[in-house]
């Protein structure tokens, strides 16, 4: 039975194959021509390498474009090399500015310590000499050797205090410390400005020159060494600090042919507003700080002369101290007054106050020069008007509406004939 089943399966499968062959023979499929063989194209990686290498290895692909773009590639390479060189110069200036920030910060802390240590030392020496002088005056005539020792000791201490006070009043450590604090702040501003130029990209040679000039101007305005380069602490006339490079001014009027609106954000109204702000600062702020600076400078001069003079008188008077004599009163009073004068001058940091007024007056003078230089440039070369107005408002600590109201009221007072000083006092 099993053999019969296998034979029947084999016969059925053979019959199915014969039926399929007959069906294929009945259908005639035409022979289509073969497609021509296409040339092999470079893969994506090959194309990327060729583009990355500037078509240096693709002589078989786009040879004409390679020949035409050789000159443009050379120009781009030269421009990029110049841009890299300018960027390297800016980075070099930035490193120098960062180093100056650190130096001025450290020197400022050192000179502030000078002020504290010298003031404490001088006052202790003066008070000790005054106490010795009083003890010598209170001692009897019998104690000859001890009284002589007290007299000599007090005279030496008063003499040492006189020399130290002269040096301290000459260098004004509190004013030196304030100079270094201002220099640190201004160098940090310059550092941020250079970082902004680098971040925006595409710096120019003019940016490098301008940054160099600013660094040199700051070095001249706030020197680090004392001998031979220290600023005059007692000038004949109070002058605002100048830490920005001078620039050549041009007299250029507003070009009416280009229209009065949408000229880089500038128009005649904005120009008039800026001119009025300059007038208010010139007549009010700069004059006020120069007046206060002159007053503080005179006070500092008086105190700087009085301190050594009093200690010198006390040194001489201590030699004539004896019991029951009015001559003993002179060194005692002079020593006490010298301590008070030195404490007020250097403890109150009168020199620092004078430098603060000098720096503030310089700030308003710089703002005036900045405004005048901007409005005297061509319209295309100016900074955007709205951005410039916002920067000025932030500099002066005002909102845009307050700045515009100030300029409008200044112009109105000029028309009405109100003195600018009286008007400015009402505004400020």
VOPADO-22223 format. One record per residue (C-alpha): residue number from 0; residue in three letters; x, y, z. Coordinates in Angstrom, 2 decimals, always signed. Example, Ala and Ser with C-alpha at 12.3 -4.5 7.8 and 13.67 -1.06 7.14 Angstrom:
2
REC, resi, resn, px, py, pz
REC, 0, ALA, +12.30, -4.50, +7.80 $
REC, 1, SER, +13.67, -1.06, +7.14 $
***
This chain:
428
REC, resi, resn, px, py, pz
REC, 0, UNK, +0.00, +0.00, +0.00 $
REC, 1, UNK, +2.80, +2.43, +0.78 $
REC, 2, UNK, +4.49, +1.82, -2.56 $
REC, 3, UNK, +1.24, +2.52, -4.32 $
REC, 4, UNK, +0.87, +5.87, -2.54 $
REC, 5, UNK, +4.41, +6.98, -3.41 $
REC, 6, UNK, +3.97, +6.09, -7.08 $
REC, 7, UNK, +0.72, +8.00, -7.22 $
REC, 8, UNK, +2.38, +11.14, -5.73 $
REC, 9, UNK, +5.27, +10.99, -8.20 $
REC, 10, UNK, +2.90, +10.66, -11.15 $
REC, 11, UNK, +0.78, +13.63, -9.97 $
REC, 12, UNK, +3.81, +15.92, -9.59 $
REC, 13, UNK, +5.13, +15.02, -13.03 $
REC, 14, UNK, +1.79, +15.81, -14.56 $
REC, 15, UNK, +1.77, +19.26, -12.89 $
REC, 16, UNK, +5.26, +20.08, -14.26 $
REC, 17, UNK, +4.18, +19.09, -17.78 $
REC, 18, UNK, +1.13, +21.39, -17.51 $
REC, 19, UNK, +3.31, +24.37, -16.42 $
REC, 20, UNK, +5.75, +23.83, -19.31 $
REC, 21, UNK, +2.88, +23.77, -21.79 $
REC, 22, UNK, +1.52, +27.08, -20.35 $
REC, 23, UNK, +4.95, +28.78, -20.69 $
REC, 24, UNK, +5.29, +27.59, -24.23 $
REC, 25, UNK, +1.91, +29.07, -25.10 $
REC, 26, UNK, +2.98, +32.60, -23.90 $
REC, 27, UNK, +5.57, +34.36, -26.10 $
REC, 28, UNK, +7.43, +37.28, -24.34 $
REC, 29, UNK, +9.36, +39.65, -26.66 $
REC, 30, UNK, +13.11, +40.18, -26.06 $
REC, 31, UNK, +13.85, +43.79, -24.98 $
REC, 32, UNK, +17.26, +45.36, -25.71 $
REC, 33, UNK, +19.66, +45.61, -22.79 $
REC, 34, UNK, +20.24, +49.04, -21.17 $
REC, 35, UNK, +23.62, +50.59, -21.93 $
REC, 36, UNK, +26.22, +50.47, -19.14 $
REC, 37, UNK, +26.43, +53.84, -17.32 $
REC, 38, UNK, +29.78, +55.25, -16.27 $
REC, 39, UNK, +30.56, +54.91, -12.58 $
REC, 40, UNK, +29.91, +58.10, -10.59 $
REC, 41, UNK, +31.88, +59.06, -7.51 $
REC, 42, UNK, +30.30, +58.22, -4.22 $
REC, 43, UNK, +29.21, +60.76, -1.63 $
REC, 44, UNK, +32.43, +60.40, +0.35 $
REC, 45, UNK, +34.49, +60.95, -2.79 $
REC, 46, UNK, +32.58, +64.11, -3.66 $
REC, 47, UNK, +32.96, +65.42, -0.13 $
REC, 48, UNK, +36.70, +64.87, -0.19 $
REC, 49, UNK, +36.99, +66.61, -3.56 $
REC, 50, UNK, +34.99, +69.62, -2.35 $
REC, 51, UNK, +36.94, +69.78, +0.88 $
REC, 52, UNK, +40.27, +69.74, -0.96 $
REC, 53, UNK, +39.20, +72.49, -3.32 $
REC, 54, UNK, +38.77, +70.18, -6.37 $
REC, 55, UNK, +42.46, +69.32, -6.28 $
REC, 56, UNK, +41.89, +65.61, -7.00 $
REC, 57, UNK, +38.88, +65.93, -9.33 $
REC, 58, UNK, +40.64, +66.47, -12.66 $
REC, 59, UNK, +38.13, +64.24, -14.38 $
REC, 60, UNK, +35.15, +66.10, -12.89 $
REC, 61, UNK, +34.41, +69.74, -13.71 $
REC, 62, UNK, +37.88, +70.70, -14.98 $
REC, 63, UNK, +36.62, +73.98, -16.45 $
REC, 64, UNK, +35.23, +75.21, -13.11 $
REC, 65, UNK, +38.55, +74.46, -11.43 $
REC, 66, UNK, +40.46, +76.71, -13.85 $
REC, 67, UNK, +37.95, +79.58, -13.54 $
REC, 68, UNK, +37.89, +79.58, -9.73 $
REC, 69, UNK, +41.66, +79.60, -9.11 $
REC, 70, UNK, +41.89, +83.41, -8.95 $
REC, 71, UNK, +38.86, +83.79, -6.67 $
REC, 72, UNK, +40.23, +81.14, -4.29 $
REC, 73, UNK, +43.52, +83.02, -4.07 $
REC, 74, UNK, +41.69, +86.26, -3.24 $
REC, 75, UNK, +39.63, +84.51, -0.56 $
REC, 76, UNK, +42.75, +82.97, +0.93 $
REC, 77, UNK, +44.51, +86.33, +1.06 $
REC, 78, UNK, +41.45, +87.98, +2.66 $
REC, 79, UNK, +41.14, +85.21, +5.23 $
REC, 80, UNK, +44.85, +85.45, +6.04 $
REC, 81, UNK, +44.52, +89.21, +6.58 $
REC, 82, UNK, +41.47, +88.65, +8.79 $
REC, 83, UNK, +43.36, +86.06, +10.81 $
REC, 84, UNK, +46.32, +88.40, +11.23 $
REC, 85, UNK, +43.99, +91.18, +12.43 $
REC, 86, UNK, +42.29, +88.78, +14.81 $
REC, 87, UNK, +45.66, +87.69, +16.20 $
REC, 88, UNK, +46.60, +91.34, +16.79 $
REC, 89, UNK, +43.34, +91.95, +18.63 $
REC, 90, UNK, +43.95, +88.89, +20.79 $
REC, 91, UNK, +47.44, +90.17, +21.60 $
REC, 92, UNK, +45.99, +93.54, +22.66 $
REC, 93, UNK, +43.31, +91.73, +24.68 $
REC, 94, UNK, +45.97, +89.77, +26.57 $
REC, 95, UNK, +47.87, +92.97, +27.35 $
REC, 96, UNK, +44.67, +94.65, +28.56 $
REC, 97, UNK, +43.79, +91.68, +30.78 $
REC, 98, UNK, +47.27, +91.81, +32.28 $
REC, 99, UNK, +46.89, +95.53, +32.98 $
REC, 100, UNK, +43.56, +94.92, +34.68 $
REC, 101, UNK, +45.23, +92.49, +37.07 $
REC, 102, UNK, +48.23, +94.77, +37.67 $
REC, 103, UNK, +46.16, +97.87, +38.43 $
REC, 104, UNK, +43.90, +95.85, +40.72 $
REC, 105, UNK, +46.84, +94.50, +42.71 $
REC, 106, UNK, +48.64, +97.85, +42.87 $
REC, 107, UNK, +45.44, +99.56, +43.97 $
REC, 108, UNK, +45.05, +97.17, +46.90 $
REC, 109, UNK, +48.71, +97.66, +47.81 $
REC, 110, UNK, +48.42, +101.46, +47.84 $
REC, 111, UNK, +45.24, +101.30, +49.86 $
REC, 112, UNK, +47.18, +99.29, +52.43 $
REC, 113, UNK, +49.88, +101.95, +52.33 $
REC, 114, UNK, +47.35, +104.57, +53.31 $
REC, 115, UNK, +46.07, +102.55, +56.26 $
REC, 116, UNK, +49.46, +101.41, +57.56 $
REC, 117, UNK, +51.20, +104.77, +57.17 $
REC, 118, UNK, +48.32, +106.65, +58.80 $
REC, 119, UNK, +48.23, +104.30, +61.80 $
REC, 120, UNK, +52.02, +104.37, +62.16 $
REC, 121, UNK, +52.26, +108.18, +61.98 $
REC, 122, UNK, +49.44, +108.69, +64.46 $
REC, 123, UNK, +50.95, +106.21, +66.91 $
REC, 124, UNK, +54.35, +107.85, +66.63 $
REC, 125, UNK, +52.87, +111.32, +67.10 $
REC, 126, UNK, +50.77, +110.30, +70.09 $
REC, 127, UNK, +53.69, +108.49, +71.71 $
REC, 128, UNK, +55.93, +111.54, +71.30 $
REC, 129, UNK, +53.20, +113.76, +72.75 $
REC, 130, UNK, +52.82, +111.50, +75.82 $
REC, 131, UNK, +56.61, +111.50, +76.36 $
REC, 132, UNK, +56.67, +115.28, +76.11 $
REC, 133, UNK, +53.91, +115.52, +78.72 $
REC, 134, UNK, +55.75, +113.14, +81.05 $
REC, 135, UNK, +58.90, +115.23, +80.72 $
REC, 136, UNK, +56.96, +118.38, +81.57 $
REC, 137, UNK, +55.37, +116.70, +84.59 $
REC, 138, UNK, +58.65, +115.38, +85.96 $
REC, 139, UNK, +60.50, +117.35, +88.54 $
REC, 140, UNK, +63.77, +119.17, +88.05 $
REC, 141, UNK, +65.59, +116.56, +90.20 $
REC, 142, UNK, +65.09, +113.81, +87.65 $
REC, 143, UNK, +67.60, +115.23, +85.19 $
REC, 144, UNK, +68.63, +112.13, +83.20 $
REC, 145, UNK, +65.12, +110.69, +82.75 $
REC, 146, UNK, +63.75, +114.05, +81.67 $
REC, 147, UNK, +66.54, +114.46, +79.13 $
REC, 148, UNK, +65.84, +110.97, +77.77 $
REC, 149, UNK, +62.15, +111.79, +77.41 $
REC, 150, UNK, +62.94, +115.05, +75.65 $
REC, 151, UNK, +65.32, +113.41, +73.17 $
REC, 152, UNK, +62.94, +110.53, +72.53 $
REC, 153, UNK, +59.98, +112.80, +71.86 $
REC, 154, UNK, +62.08, +115.06, +69.62 $
REC, 155, UNK, +63.27, +112.05, +67.58 $
REC, 156, UNK, +59.75, +110.65, +67.28 $
REC, 157, UNK, +58.33, +114.01, +66.21 $
REC, 158, UNK, +61.12, +114.34, +63.63 $
REC, 159, UNK, +60.43, +110.85, +62.25 $
REC, 160, UNK, +56.71, +111.64, +62.09 $
REC, 161, UNK, +57.48, +114.87, +60.21 $
REC, 162, UNK, +59.50, +113.02, +57.55 $
REC, 163, UNK, +56.89, +110.32, +57.14 $
REC, 164, UNK, +54.08, +112.87, +56.88 $
REC, 165, UNK, +55.97, +114.80, +54.20 $
REC, 166, UNK, +56.40, +111.62, +52.11 $
REC, 167, UNK, +52.80, +110.55, +52.67 $
REC, 168, UNK, +51.41, +113.95, +51.75 $
REC, 169, UNK, +53.58, +114.00, +48.64 $
REC, 170, UNK, +52.42, +110.67, +47.21 $
REC, 171, UNK, +48.83, +110.75, +48.59 $
REC, 172, UNK, +48.24, +106.96, +48.89 $
REC, 173, UNK, +44.45, +107.31, +49.00 $
REC, 174, UNK, +44.51, +109.22, +45.72 $
REC, 175, UNK, +46.89, +106.66, +44.21 $
REC, 176, UNK, +44.51, +103.87, +45.19 $
REC, 177, UNK, +41.58, +105.69, +43.60 $
REC, 178, UNK, +43.60, +106.16, +40.40 $
REC, 179, UNK, +44.22, +102.42, +40.22 $
REC, 180, UNK, +40.57, +101.65, +40.87 $
REC, 181, UNK, +39.57, +103.95, +38.01 $
REC, 182, UNK, +42.23, +102.42, +35.76 $
REC, 183, UNK, +40.98, +98.91, +36.56 $
REC, 184, UNK, +37.41, +99.89, +35.71 $
REC, 185, UNK, +38.40, +101.58, +32.43 $
REC, 186, UNK, +40.65, +98.72, +31.35 $
REC, 187, UNK, +37.80, +96.30, +32.06 $
REC, 188, UNK, +35.58, +98.41, +29.81 $
REC, 189, UNK, +38.21, +98.28, +27.07 $
REC, 190, UNK, +38.56, +94.54, +27.57 $
REC, 191, UNK, +34.81, +94.05, +27.13 $
REC, 192, UNK, +34.85, +96.28, +24.04 $
REC, 193, UNK, +37.62, +94.25, +22.38 $
REC, 194, UNK, +35.85, +90.99, +23.27 $
REC, 195, UNK, +32.70, +92.35, +21.61 $
REC, 196, UNK, +34.64, +93.21, +18.43 $
REC, 197, UNK, +36.12, +89.70, +18.34 $
REC, 198, UNK, +32.73, +88.09, +18.97 $
REC, 199, UNK, +31.09, +90.03, +16.14 $
REC, 200, UNK, +33.85, +88.89, +13.79 $
REC, 201, UNK, +35.48, +90.45, +10.75 $
REC, 202, UNK, +37.65, +93.00, +12.62 $
REC, 203, UNK, +39.45, +95.70, +10.66 $
REC, 204, UNK, +42.83, +97.39, +10.93 $
REC, 205, UNK, +41.02, +100.47, +12.22 $
REC, 206, UNK, +39.76, +98.45, +15.19 $
REC, 207, UNK, +43.32, +97.43, +16.01 $
REC, 208, UNK, +44.64, +101.01, +15.75 $
REC, 209, UNK, +41.79, +102.37, +17.85 $
REC, 210, UNK, +42.34, +99.75, +20.56 $
REC, 211, UNK, +46.08, +100.46, +20.63 $
REC, 212, UNK, +45.46, +104.19, +21.01 $
REC, 213, UNK, +43.06, +103.59, +23.88 $
REC, 214, UNK, +45.56, +101.36, +25.69 $
REC, 215, UNK, +48.33, +103.95, +25.36 $
REC, 216, UNK, +46.02, +106.78, +26.45 $
REC, 217, UNK, +45.03, +104.84, +29.56 $
REC, 218, UNK, +48.66, +104.07, +30.36 $
REC, 219, UNK, +49.45, +107.77, +30.17 $
REC, 220, UNK, +46.44, +108.83, +32.23 $
REC, 221, UNK, +46.95, +106.26, +35.01 $
REC, 222, UNK, +50.64, +105.30, +35.30 $
REC, 223, UNK, +51.76, +102.45, +37.53 $
REC, 224, UNK, +55.24, +103.64, +38.68 $
REC, 225, UNK, +55.72, +106.39, +41.23 $
REC, 226, UNK, +59.13, +107.86, +40.42 $
REC, 227, UNK, +59.20, +109.95, +37.28 $
REC, 228, UNK, +55.68, +109.06, +36.15 $
REC, 229, UNK, +53.40, +109.85, +39.08 $
REC, 230, UNK, +50.66, +112.37, +38.38 $
REC, 231, UNK, +50.94, +115.76, +40.03 $
REC, 232, UNK, +48.90, +115.61, +43.23 $
REC, 233, UNK, +48.77, +119.38, +43.79 $
REC, 234, UNK, +48.44, +121.07, +40.39 $
REC, 235, UNK, +48.04, +124.80, +40.05 $
REC, 236, UNK, +44.62, +124.34, +38.46 $
REC, 237, UNK, +42.12, +121.53, +38.71 $
REC, 238, UNK, +41.85, +119.68, +35.39 $
REC, 239, UNK, +39.52, +116.79, +34.51 $
REC, 240, UNK, +41.14, +113.43, +33.88 $
REC, 241, UNK, +41.73, +112.53, +30.21 $
REC, 242, UNK, +42.06, +108.84, +29.40 $
REC, 243, UNK, +40.80, +108.68, +25.81 $
REC, 244, UNK, +42.82, +109.35, +22.63 $
REC, 245, UNK, +42.32, +112.65, +20.89 $
REC, 246, UNK, +40.85, +112.52, +17.40 $
REC, 247, UNK, +40.71, +114.98, +14.54 $
REC, 248, UNK, +37.35, +116.67, +14.32 $
REC, 249, UNK, +35.62, +117.46, +11.09 $
REC, 250, UNK, +32.96, +120.05, +10.50 $
REC, 251, UNK, +30.28, +118.24, +8.53 $
REC, 252, UNK, +26.69, +119.41, +8.37 $
REC, 253, UNK, +23.59, +117.31, +8.06 $
REC, 254, UNK, +23.09, +116.36, +4.41 $
REC, 255, UNK, +19.61, +117.48, +3.50 $
REC, 256, UNK, +19.74, +115.86, +0.06 $
REC, 257, UNK, +19.53, +112.46, +1.65 $
REC, 258, UNK, +16.38, +113.35, +3.51 $
REC, 259, UNK, +15.79, +113.97, +7.16 $
REC, 260, UNK, +14.34, +110.59, +8.08 $
REC, 261, UNK, +15.81, +107.05, +8.03 $
REC, 262, UNK, +19.39, +108.26, +7.64 $
REC, 263, UNK, +20.94, +105.52, +9.75 $
REC, 264, UNK, +18.49, +106.44, +12.48 $
REC, 265, UNK, +19.49, +110.13, +12.46 $
REC, 266, UNK, +17.59, +113.28, +11.70 $
REC, 267, UNK, +17.86, +116.95, +12.54 $
REC, 268, UNK, +15.74, +116.54, +15.64 $
REC, 269, UNK, +18.08, +113.93, +17.12 $
REC, 270, UNK, +21.10, +116.08, +16.29 $
REC, 271, UNK, +19.56, +119.07, +18.05 $
REC, 272, UNK, +18.74, +116.87, +21.03 $
REC, 273, UNK, +22.37, +115.75, +21.28 $
REC, 274, UNK, +23.66, +119.32, +21.03 $
REC, 275, UNK, +21.35, +120.45, +23.83 $
REC, 276, UNK, +22.52, +117.59, +26.06 $
REC, 277, UNK, +26.12, +118.68, +25.44 $
REC, 278, UNK, +25.29, +122.25, +26.43 $
REC, 279, UNK, +23.61, +121.15, +29.67 $
REC, 280, UNK, +26.57, +118.96, +30.65 $
REC, 281, UNK, +29.02, +121.73, +29.80 $
REC, 282, UNK, +27.20, +124.43, +31.74 $
REC, 283, UNK, +26.10, +122.34, +34.69 $
REC, 284, UNK, +27.91, +119.07, +35.36 $
REC, 285, UNK, +31.44, +119.88, +34.27 $
REC, 286, UNK, +31.43, +123.28, +35.94 $
REC, 287, UNK, +30.03, +121.87, +39.19 $
REC, 288, UNK, +32.62, +119.11, +39.44 $
REC, 289, UNK, +35.44, +121.49, +38.52 $
REC, 290, UNK, +34.30, +123.88, +41.24 $
REC, 291, UNK, +34.09, +121.09, +43.82 $
REC, 292, UNK, +37.41, +119.69, +42.65 $
REC, 293, UNK, +39.13, +123.04, +43.11 $
REC, 294, UNK, +37.65, +123.35, +46.61 $
REC, 295, UNK, +38.81, +119.88, +47.67 $
REC, 296, UNK, +42.22, +120.49, +46.11 $
REC, 297, UNK, +42.69, +123.67, +48.20 $
REC, 298, UNK, +41.61, +121.84, +51.38 $
REC, 299, UNK, +44.04, +119.01, +50.63 $
REC, 300, UNK, +46.88, +121.47, +50.04 $
REC, 301, UNK, +46.20, +123.20, +53.36 $
REC, 302, UNK, +46.10, +119.93, +55.27 $
REC, 303, UNK, +49.23, +118.64, +53.52 $
REC, 304, UNK, +51.14, +121.74, +54.67 $
REC, 305, UNK, +49.66, +121.86, +58.17 $
REC, 306, UNK, +50.50, +118.26, +59.12 $
REC, 307, UNK, +54.31, +118.40, +58.73 $
REC, 308, UNK, +54.39, +121.96, +60.05 $
REC, 309, UNK, +52.70, +120.96, +63.31 $
REC, 310, UNK, +54.92, +117.92, +63.87 $
REC, 311, UNK, +57.97, +120.03, +63.12 $
REC, 312, UNK, +56.92, +122.64, +65.69 $
REC, 313, UNK, +56.33, +119.86, +68.19 $
REC, 314, UNK, +59.82, +118.43, +67.52 $
REC, 315, UNK, +61.47, +121.77, +68.18 $
REC, 316, UNK, +59.27, +122.60, +71.18 $
REC, 317, UNK, +59.96, +119.26, +72.88 $
REC, 318, UNK, +63.57, +120.34, +73.39 $
REC, 319, UNK, +62.48, +123.24, +75.61 $
REC, 320, UNK, +60.08, +121.32, +77.82 $
REC, 321, UNK, +60.50, +121.88, +81.58 $
REC, 322, UNK, +58.24, +121.88, +84.59 $
REC, 323, UNK, +56.13, +124.93, +85.12 $
REC, 324, UNK, +56.95, +126.51, +81.75 $
REC, 325, UNK, +54.46, +127.60, +79.12 $
REC, 326, UNK, +56.90, +126.28, +76.50 $
REC, 327, UNK, +55.73, +122.79, +77.42 $
REC, 328, UNK, +52.27, +123.56, +76.09 $
REC, 329, UNK, +53.48, +124.13, +72.52 $
REC, 330, UNK, +54.67, +120.57, +71.69 $
REC, 331, UNK, +51.69, +119.03, +73.42 $
REC, 332, UNK, +49.15, +121.10, +71.50 $
REC, 333, UNK, +51.06, +120.81, +68.22 $
REC, 334, UNK, +51.30, +117.01, +68.55 $
REC, 335, UNK, +47.58, +116.67, +69.26 $
REC, 336, UNK, +46.66, +118.94, +66.35 $
REC, 337, UNK, +49.02, +117.07, +63.99 $
REC, 338, UNK, +47.33, +113.78, +64.88 $
REC, 339, UNK, +43.91, +115.28, +64.18 $
REC, 340, UNK, +45.03, +116.85, +60.89 $
REC, 341, UNK, +46.62, +113.64, +59.61 $
REC, 342, UNK, +43.60, +111.59, +60.62 $
REC, 343, UNK, +41.26, +113.96, +58.81 $
REC, 344, UNK, +43.41, +114.20, +55.66 $
REC, 345, UNK, +44.31, +110.55, +55.17 $
REC, 346, UNK, +41.62, +108.87, +57.24 $
REC, 347, UNK, +39.02, +110.95, +55.43 $
REC, 348, UNK, +40.87, +110.28, +52.14 $
REC, 349, UNK, +40.66, +113.84, +50.91 $
REC, 350, UNK, +43.02, +112.96, +48.05 $
REC, 351, UNK, +40.67, +110.19, +46.98 $
REC, 352, UNK, +37.78, +112.65, +46.91 $
REC, 353, UNK, +39.79, +115.01, +44.72 $
REC, 354, UNK, +40.58, +112.18, +42.33 $
REC, 355, UNK, +36.93, +111.13, +42.28 $
REC, 356, UNK, +35.89, +114.63, +41.23 $
REC, 357, UNK, +38.66, +114.70, +38.62 $
REC, 358, UNK, +37.53, +111.38, +37.19 $
REC, 359, UNK, +33.85, +112.36, +37.18 $
REC, 360, UNK, +34.59, +115.64, +35.41 $
REC, 361, UNK, +36.62, +113.63, +32.89 $
REC, 362, UNK, +33.65, +111.33, +32.36 $
REC, 363, UNK, +31.40, +114.23, +31.36 $
REC, 364, UNK, +34.16, +115.70, +29.20 $
REC, 365, UNK, +34.58, +112.36, +27.42 $
REC, 366, UNK, +30.81, +112.11, +26.89 $
REC, 367, UNK, +30.80, +115.56, +25.32 $
REC, 368, UNK, +33.65, +114.66, +22.97 $
REC, 369, UNK, +31.92, +111.39, +22.07 $
REC, 370, UNK, +28.69, +113.17, +21.15 $
REC, 371, UNK, +30.43, +115.93, +19.19 $
REC, 372, UNK, +32.65, +113.52, +17.27 $
REC, 373, UNK, +29.61, +111.40, +16.34 $
REC, 374, UNK, +27.42, +114.24, +15.08 $
REC, 375, UNK, +30.32, +115.67, +13.08 $
REC, 376, UNK, +30.78, +112.47, +11.08 $
REC, 377, UNK, +29.10, +111.52, +7.83 $
REC, 378, UNK, +25.66, +109.96, +8.21 $
REC, 379, UNK, +26.84, +106.61, +6.83 $
REC, 380, UNK, +29.80, +106.45, +9.23 $
REC, 381, UNK, +27.81, +107.18, +12.36 $
REC, 382, UNK, +26.54, +104.67, +14.81 $
REC, 383, UNK, +22.84, +103.94, +14.52 $
REC, 384, UNK, +20.90, +106.88, +15.96 $
REC, 385, UNK, +18.54, +104.90, +18.18 $
REC, 386, UNK, +21.39, +102.78, +19.55 $
REC, 387, UNK, +23.50, +105.89, +20.17 $
REC, 388, UNK, +20.66, +107.59, +22.03 $
REC, 389, UNK, +20.11, +104.51, +24.18 $
REC, 390, UNK, +23.82, +104.31, +25.06 $
REC, 391, UNK, +23.88, +107.98, +26.01 $
REC, 392, UNK, +20.82, +107.61, +28.22 $
REC, 393, UNK, +22.42, +104.66, +30.01 $
REC, 394, UNK, +25.65, +106.60, +30.47 $
REC, 395, UNK, +23.81, +109.49, +32.10 $
REC, 396, UNK, +21.53, +107.21, +34.15 $
REC, 397, UNK, +18.31, +108.35, +32.49 $
REC, 398, UNK, +15.53, +106.84, +30.46 $
REC, 399, UNK, +15.02, +107.83, +26.83 $
REC, 400, UNK, +11.99, +109.96, +27.71 $
REC, 401, UNK, +13.91, +111.77, +30.45 $
REC, 402, UNK, +16.79, +112.46, +28.09 $
REC, 403, UNK, +14.44, +113.88, +25.45 $
REC, 404, UNK, +12.63, +116.01, +28.03 $
REC, 405, UNK, +15.96, +117.37, +29.22 $
REC, 406, UNK, +16.96, +118.41, +25.70 $
REC, 407, UNK, +13.53, +119.89, +24.98 $
REC, 408, UNK, +13.47, +121.94, +28.18 $
REC, 409, UNK, +17.02, +123.12, +27.54 $
REC, 410, UNK, +16.06, +124.34, +24.08 $
REC, 411, UNK, +12.92, +126.01, +25.46 $
REC, 412, UNK, +14.91, +127.78, +28.18 $
REC, 413, UNK, +17.37, +129.01, +25.58 $
REC, 414, UNK, +14.52, +130.48, +23.54 $
REC, 415, UNK, +12.88, +132.04, +26.60 $
REC, 416, UNK, +16.18, +133.50, +27.78 $
REC, 417, UNK, +16.40, +131.60, +31.08 $
REC, 418, UNK, +20.01, +131.25, +32.24 $
REC, 419, UNK, +21.23, +127.74, +31.61 $
REC, 420, UNK, +22.63, +127.44, +35.16 $
REC, 421, UNK, +19.27, +128.21, +36.72 $
REC, 422, UNK, +17.52, +125.85, +34.35 $
REC, 423, UNK, +20.00, +123.02, +34.90 $
REC, 424, UNK, +19.73, +123.36, +38.66 $
REC, 425, UNK, +15.98, +122.77, +38.33 $
REC, 426, UNK, +16.53, +119.73, +36.10 $
REC, 427, UNK, +19.24, +118.09, +38.15 $
***
